[in-house]
Amino acid sequence: MADSTNTIFRALDRKASAITEFTMRQYRTKISTWVVLITGLVIISLLMLFYVDAMQRDFESVDNDGDSADSDGDLYPDGQERLYGTNPFSELSNPGFFDPPIPPDDPSVWIDEDDFDWNESPTGTRTVSVGYDDDGDCRTDARTSSQKDTNDNGVECDIELSLTLTGEFRYEADSFVDEDPDDEAYAKEALHRASILGIGKLGFVFIISIFIPLFMATGLIRDEMTSGTMHYMLTKPIARTEVFFYRVIGYLGIVWPYLIILTIISALVTGFAGPGDSLFRFSEFGIWLAILFAAMLATLVYGMLFCFLGVMWRYGIILAIPFAAWELGMALLSMGVPESPILRFSVIGWALIIVDSASLIVWPDMSLLIYSGFSVEGSNVDGFEREELIGSEPLQYFFANPGLGDISPFVSMIIATIVLLIQAIALLFIGGAIFKGKEIE
Amino acid sequence: MMPDIHQEGQAQTSQWQPEQKAPVILLENVSKTYGKIHALSGVTLALSGGVTGILGLNGAGKSTLFKILMGKLKPSSGQVRLFGTNPWKNPAPYSRVGFVPEGEKMHDWMTAHDFISTFARLNGLTRADAKAEADRVLDFVGLLDVAHKQIGRFSKGMRQRTKIAHALVSDPELIILDEPLQGCDPLARTTIMNVIRELGRMGRTVIVSSHILTEIERITEQIVILHHGRLLALGNLHAIREKMDNIPHRIDIGCDSPKDLAKSVIDIDSVHGISFQNPQKLTVQTRNLGDFHSHLPRTIIDGGHKVDSIDNPDDDLSSILGYLTGGGV
């Protein structure tokens, strides 16, 4: 075994490693390489700064259910009156008349007093009962059984979560259950996930993965054909398809380690700056791995494509730019309409499936988090109808279902990977064939 | 095409059997046109062994011919055979060919040794073998002492010799040199000419192109003259040259003080005319180029002159072409 490994290694240590090494060394000597790579680093760093800034912000605690207000002016917040079963609208009815009298709570006690207590998500046709009435204003003895079960599912003071047949998420809560969640905790968690998905999908898989190949791979063979130095390589007994392949490998030899470094930096930042009690959030390891994997496949396919466009036409970059615009459109489309069939005619559509699948695996409570942010009922302290919780909107924007229909995210990920590899192989053969038939002045 | 897993050098090994009997180079009625421009028209040529000079003015089709031979260009019509194999889309014969392209561009950031050993691995050599081979060929062209300097710092002559060394990797049977002497100083010219002659003596088939007759003359007598894409003459230069001896040759020498240099140069017997084209250039006329060139270096060194360039303008080739085309150049 050791012998054969040695032999294969020695065999590959000729043409393949020669061209690969040469290509990597050549990139290192070009200023443009460093400019492009540093620009990519700056872009990701800027996005990370926005993220860190969002994580450092203090989010105002909103009284989502409005029960810190004192409607009748008897100093007892409405929530406290409701807990003890007195009339919040009559100053003559409050727990101060109890024996012994109960002193009024500070209104702040009734802000963010009933956070989400969920640990399950509905799957398929299964309905789950979640939630816990932290502040006791549902569980109170002052309420009748039917008052405690306003959603009529037979469980008092719970939230019923279910999926409709069309896959819509349904949220039916008994009154006063999980009705005033911790806005800051929610916003940070949602913005944290939205940032990872946004930076990962648009920053890594789109911007980095398309612009680096655009600047680095278009000239991979074209530049040498134009300058005449390609002759030194092509006068050797080597098939041009091989040259094409090994050159792309050399390009990946620069780009992939770069992506790995960039991902590690980003994962460290979101790990340390992310919300949570622990010093470092390890839970996002999987999603960053998927982003890296998707970006690696995207840079492979784009690299092959742009290298091929460069070989095909001296001004191949002109063809690459409208393609990049198409891919941007597809990236945005995949976030809104992930099941659109047009996405199958793109590279990014498939690459983003990998990220979306991973987000489902890493964060199984994703839909729950999004919809709960939209579902909390009530009005804020000023009496306005409460809007969705901060963070739920961006999270809904950047998260998308993998869009390959009703299959497990693992299968989606594998299908997307295979499709991207097929795209790369097809481009290798097309590019190789075009290069082979190309006259070189 | 699958990648060559064994990396042994010859792509498509199974399909390719060298035809030992075939001439090294065979062109049958080869033409290459770009729209209405005929870069080559109807060239038929077979070459095996020895050193052959391809002579022609700039644009005569020399480089086009070489690029067709090296499979870089596809002939518009006609048959091309390199060791009996069609080189278009087939890199197999290149394991037996070394090519020195005309272009000035090189990988300036590499050292000569790096450049040669890296590309030698494309001939199927292992890393260690490639390094040894690079040493060998650099020694052959006399660059071993500067092998680990960057090509970007090399003089023109050293760059040309590096390119030649690159072509000599794996000891090819056929070596094609496109204008190897262009822009070199006299010393480099002599070195390169010696290298080419040495290759000829070793029994390799060498094809070298030039637009300067005297250069080719010092290397070989077997010549092919291309003119406007047509093969004008093929054979022994000597016979043609004898008839051309009474035509004077012109040499342009770029230097700091042409007048001082003129005083020294006038002592060379073969010089029969001197003129000044501009303050930096001396033009010498001679009827015996060989003799002049053998005396010139000594004269320059003894006189302590500073010489920037020595050029043999096309005049003498033009005159041959005129002679061959009956004045219709």
Chai-1 contact restraints between the chains, C-beta under 6 A:
chainA,res_idxA,chainB,res_idxB,connection_type,confidence,min_distance_angstrom,max_distance_angstrom,comment,restraint_id
A,A11,B,H6,contact,1.0,0.0,6.0,A-B,restraint_1
A,A11,B,Q7,contact,1.0,0.0,6.0,A-B,restraint_2
A,D13,B,R127,contact,1.0,0.0,6.0,A-B,restraint_3
A,R14,B,Q7,contact,1.0,0.0,6.0,A-B,restraint_4
A,R14,B,R121,contact,1.0,0.0,6.0,A-B,restraint_5
A,R14,B,G124,contact,1.0,0.0,6.0,A-B,restraint_6
A,K15,B,Q7,contact,1.0,0.0,6.0,A-B,restraint_7
A,K15,B,L122,contact,1.0,0.0,6.0,A-B,restraint_8
A,A18,B,T118,contact,1.0,0.0,6.0,A-B,restraint_9
A,A18,B,R121,contact,1.0,0.0,6.0,A-B,restraint_10
A,A18,B,L122,contact,1.0,0.0,6.0,A-B,restraint_11
A,F22,B,T118,contact,1.0,0.0,6.0,A-B,restraint_12
A,T29,B,W109,contact,1.0,0.0,6.0,A-B,restraint_13
A,S227,B,K105,contact,1.0,0.0,6.0,A-B,restraint_14
A,G228,B,G103,contact,1.0,0.0,6.0,A-B,restraint_15
A,G228,B,K105,contact,1.0,0.0,6.0,A-B,restraint_16
A,T229,B,K105,contact,1.0,0.0,6.0,A-B,restraint_17
A,H231,B,P101,contact,1.0,0.0,6.0,A-B,restraint_18
A,Y232,B,F119,contact,1.0,0.0,6.0,A-B,restraint_19
A,T235,B,M70,contact,1.0,0.0,6.0,A-B,restraint_20
A,T235,B,Y94,contact,1.0,0.0,6.0,A-B,restraint_21
A,T235,B,F99,contact,1.0,0.0,6.0,A-B,restraint_22
A,K236,B,Y94,contact,1.0,0.0,6.0,A-B,restraint_23
A,K236,B,L122,contact,1.0,0.0,6.0,A-B,restraint_24
A,K236,B,N123,contact,1.0,0.0,6.0,A-B,restraint_25
A,P237,B,G9,contact,1.0,0.0,6.0,A-B,restraint_26
A,P237,B,Q10,contact,1.0,0.0,6.0,A-B,restraint_27
A,P237,B,P91,contact,1.0,0.0,6.0,A-B,restraint_28
A,P237,B,Y94,contact,1.0,0.0,6.0,A-B,restraint_29
A,P237,B,S95,contact,1.0,0.0,6.0,A-B,restraint_30
A,I238,B,P91,contact,1.0,0.0,6.0,A-B,restraint_31
A,I238,B,L122,contact,1.0,0.0,6.0,A-B,restraint_32
A,A239,B,M1,contact,1.0,0.0,6.0,A-B,restraint_33
A,A239,B,A11,contact,1.0,0.0,6.0,A-B,restraint_34
A,A239,B,P91,contact,1.0,0.0,6.0,A-B,restraint_35
A,T241,B,M1,contact,1.0,0.0,6.0,A-B,restraint_36
A,E242,B,P3,contact,1.0,0.0,6.0,A-B,restraint_37
A,K436,B,K89,contact,1.0,0.0,6.0,A-B,restraint_38
A,E439,B,L73,contact,1.0,0.0,6.0,A-B,restraint_39
A,E439,B,K74,contact,1.0,0.0,6.0,A-B,restraint_40
A,I440,B,K72,contact,1.0,0.0,6.0,A-B,restraint_41
